[in-house]
Amino acid sequence: MVKACRHCHYLTTEDQCPVCGSRDLSNEWFDLVIVLDPEKSRIGQQLKISVKGKYAIRVR
């Protein structure tokens, strides 16, 4: 099952977020954005994303 980190919103199947190291993950997340190049992506810049990958827009 895919979980979202409550701190950086990164989507992962692991028990710990590979981006920020947090173990505070949630199964309740909504909407998905995929960032391929964080430096050139306007959405990536607005969401303050520095690592490419899949991110949840909202996390409960």
URRAHU-V833250 format. One record per residue. RES is the residue in three letters. SS is DSSP state (H for helix, E for strand, - for the rest). PSI is psi in degrees with one decimal (none if undefined). BURIAL is I if it has 9 or more other ideal C-beta (glycine too) atoms within 8 Angstrom, else O. Layout:
res = {RES & RES}
ss = {SS & SS}
psi = {PSI & PSI}
burial = {BURIAL & BURIAL}
//
This chain:
res = {MET & VAL & LYS & ALA & CYS & ARG & HIS & CYS & HIS & TYR & LEU & THR & THR & GLU & ASP & GLN & CYS & PRO & VAL & CYS & GLY & SER & ARG & ASP & LEU & SER & ASN & GLU & TRP & PHE & ASP & LEU & VAL & ILE & VAL & LEU & ASP & PRO & GLU & LYS & SER & ARG & ILE & GLY & GLN & GLN & LEU & LYS & ILE & SER & VAL & LYS & GLY & LYS & TYR & ALA & ILE & ARG & VAL & ARG}
ss = {- & - & E & E & E & - & - & - & - & E & E & E & - & - & - & - & - & - & - & - & - & - & - & - & E & E & - & - & E & E & E & E & E & E & E & - & - & - & - & - & - & H & H & H & H & H & - & - & - & - & - & - & E & E & E & E & E & E & E & -}
psi = {139.0 & 131.6 & 153.6 & 137.6 & 132.4 & -13.1 & -50.6 & -5.7 & 11.7 & 138.8 & 131.6 & 160.0 & -1.6 & 174.2 & -6.2 & 140.3 & 125.2 & -15.0 & -54.2 & -9.8 & 1.8 & 148.1 & 4.7 & 84.9 & 154.1 & 144.4 & -13.3 & 95.5 & 156.9 & 142.8 & 143.9 & 139.2 & 136.3 & 122.1 & 117.7 & -35.5 & 94.2 & -30.0 & -32.3 & -15.1 & 124.4 & -39.9 & -42.2 & -39.5 & -40.8 & -37.7 & 0.1 & 47.0 & 131.2 & -9.5 & 131.8 & 149.7 & -165.4 & 134.3 & 146.3 & 144.5 & -45.5 & 137.7 & 130.5 & none}
burial = {O & O & I & I & I & I & O & I & I & I & I & I & O & O & O & I & I & O & I & O & O & I & O & O & I & I & O & O & I & O & O & O & I & O & I & O & O & I & O & O & I & O & I & I & I & O & I & O & I & O & O & O & I & O & I & I & O & O & I & O}
//
